């Protein structure tokens, strides 16, 4: 997977996790995290410093058909009592377990989005207030384009056509399936 780091901190509404069109997935994972030795007296601070850069990181699958953005890590537990020093690591490694909340998108998937900009030929949407979705009017849409029926602030159901990563930000191209 190609990984892109984002300085923009993603947000999401926790109530959306159960919505099948939210794109949010919760995975209970355990990971080995290297922490700087200066944080051995304050492991919580060391974990925060090590995990924060992962939030907002975009991963795109090799086939280009799937992408994910780490939105949040919750309910973190340290597994084991001590930090292990691994030969190839410069820093002690702590094994943690937590709920990793990802925004996952696939070509062809449906997502709920909020209209942020509407014009006669283009709709700009935000998903979870941080992921961009562009809905351009195609030539074959003509006057039947659903984009003529939407206003800023309105929710729409979109179908993902493709996505790319620009300046470490996931950008989605889609079509409107339904005005909600």
C-alpha positions in Angstrom: 0.0 0.0 0.0 1.1 3.5 -0.7 1.0 5.6 2.5 0.5 9.4 2.6 0.7 11.4 5.7 -1.8 14.2 6.3 -1.5 17.3 8.5 -5.2 17.7 8.5 -6.9 15.9 11.5 -9.9 14.0 10.3 -13.2 14.1 12.2 -16.2 11.9 12.3 -19.5 11.5 14.2 -19.3 8.4 16.4 -23.0 7.8 15.8 -22.2 7.2 12.1 -20.2 4.0 12.7 -23.3 1.9 12.4 -24.4 3.6 9.2 -23.5 1.3 6.2 -23.0 4.4 4.0 -20.5 6.0 6.4 -17.5 4.1 5.2 -16.4 3.8 8.9 -14.9 0.5 10.0 -13.8 -0.3 13.6 -10.9 -2.8 13.9 -9.7 -4.2 17.2 -5.9 -4.4 16.5 -2.7 -4.9 18.4 0.3 -3.0 17.2 3.9 -2.6 18.3 4.7 1.0 18.9 8.2 2.4 19.3 8.4 5.2 21.9 11.3 7.5 22.6 13.3 6.6 25.7 12.6 10.0 27.2 9.0 8.9 27.6 9.7 5.7 29.6 8.6 7.6 32.7 5.4 8.9 31.0 4.4 6.1 28.6 1.0 7.7 27.9 2.7 10.9 26.5 5.1 8.7 24.5 2.2 6.7 23.0 0.4 9.9 22.1 3.5 11.3 20.4 3.9 8.1 18.4 0.3 7.5 17.5 -0.8 11.1 16.5 1.2 11.1 13.2 -0.8 8.0 12.2 -4.2 9.8 12.4 -5.2 11.1 9.0 -2.7 8.8 7.1 -4.0 7.7 3.8 -3.3 4.2 2.6 -4.1 3.3 -1.1 -4.1 -0.4 -2.1 -1.7 -1.5 -4.8 -4.5 -2.2 -7.2 -5.9 1.3 -6.6 -9.4 0.0 -5.9 -9.4 0.6 -2.2 -8.2 3.4 0.2 -8.4 4.0 3.9 -7.8 6.9 6.3 -7.1 6.3 10.0 -9.7 8.5 11.7 -9.1 7.7 15.4 -7.7 5.2 17.9 -9.8 4.5 21.0 -9.7 2.3 24.1 -5.9 1.8 24.0 -4.5 -0.8 26.3 -0.9 -1.6 26.9 -0.3 -5.4 26.5 2.5 -6.5 28.9 4.2 -4.5 31.5 7.5 -3.5 30.0 8.9 -2.0 26.8 10.9 -4.5 24.7 14.1 -3.5 23.0 14.1 -5.1 19.6 17.5 -5.4 17.8 16.5 -3.4 14.7 14.6 -0.7 16.6 16.4 2.3 18.1 13.6 2.9 20.6 11.8 0.6 23.1 8.7 -1.1 21.6 5.4 -1.3 23.5 2.6 -3.6 22.3 -0.8 -1.9 22.4 -4.3 -3.0 21.6 -7.0 -0.6 20.6 -10.0 0.2 18.4 -8.7 1.6 15.2 -11.4 3.5 13.4 -10.8 3.7 9.6 -12.7 5.5 6.8 -12.5 2.9 4.0 -13.6 3.5 0.5 -13.8 1.2 -2.6 -14.5 2.1 -6.2 -18.3 1.4 -6.5 -19.1 1.9 -2.8 -21.9 4.2 -1.6 -21.2 7.0 0.9 -23.3 9.7 2.6 -21.9 13.2 2.0 -22.8 16.8 2.9 -22.9 19.3 0.0 -20.4 22.1 0.7 -20.6 23.8 -2.7 -23.1 23.6 -5.5 -23.0 25.0 -9.0 -24.6 24.2 -12.4 -21.7 21.9 -13.3 -20.1 20.8 -10.1 -21.0 19.7 -6.6 -18.3 19.7 -3.8 -19.0 17.5 -0.8 -17.4 16.7 2.5 -17.5 13.3 4.1 -17.1 13.4 7.9 -16.2 17.1 7.6 -12.7 16.2 6.3 -12.7 14.1 3.2 -13.4 15.8 -0.2 -15.8 14.3 -2.8 -16.1 16.0 -6.1 -19.2 15.4 -8.3 -18.7 16.9 -11.7 -21.6 17.1 -14.2 -20.9 14.8 -17.1 -22.1 15.5 -20.7 -24.5 12.6 -20.7 -26.3 13.8 -17.5 -27.8 16.8 -19.3 -30.8 18.4 -17.6 -31.6 15.2 -15.6 -28.5 15.7 -13.4 -29.4 15.3 -9.8 -27.0 18.1 -8.9 -29.6 20.6 -10.0 -31.8 19.4 -7.0 -29.2 19.9 -4.2 -28.3 22.9 -2.0 -25.4 23.6 0.3 -25.8 21.7 3.6 -27.9 19.0 2.1 -27.0 15.3 2.4 -26.6 13.1 -0.7 -25.8 9.5 -1.3 -22.9 9.2 -3.7 -21.3 6.3 -5.6 -17.5 6.4 -5.7 -16.0 6.3 -9.3 -12.4 6.8 -8.3 -10.1 8.4 -5.8 -6.6 9.9 -5.6 -4.4 11.4 -3.0 -3.5 15.1 -3.5 -1.2 16.8 -1.0 -1.7 14.0 1.5 -5.5 14.4 1.3 -7.9 11.8 -0.1 -9.9 13.2 -2.9 -12.9 11.2 -4.2 -14.7 11.5 -7.6 -18.3 10.3 -7.5 -21.7 10.5 -8.9 -24.9 11.4 -7.1 -27.2 8.4 -6.6 -29.8 10.0 -4.4 -30.6 13.3 -2.7 -31.4 12.6 1.0 
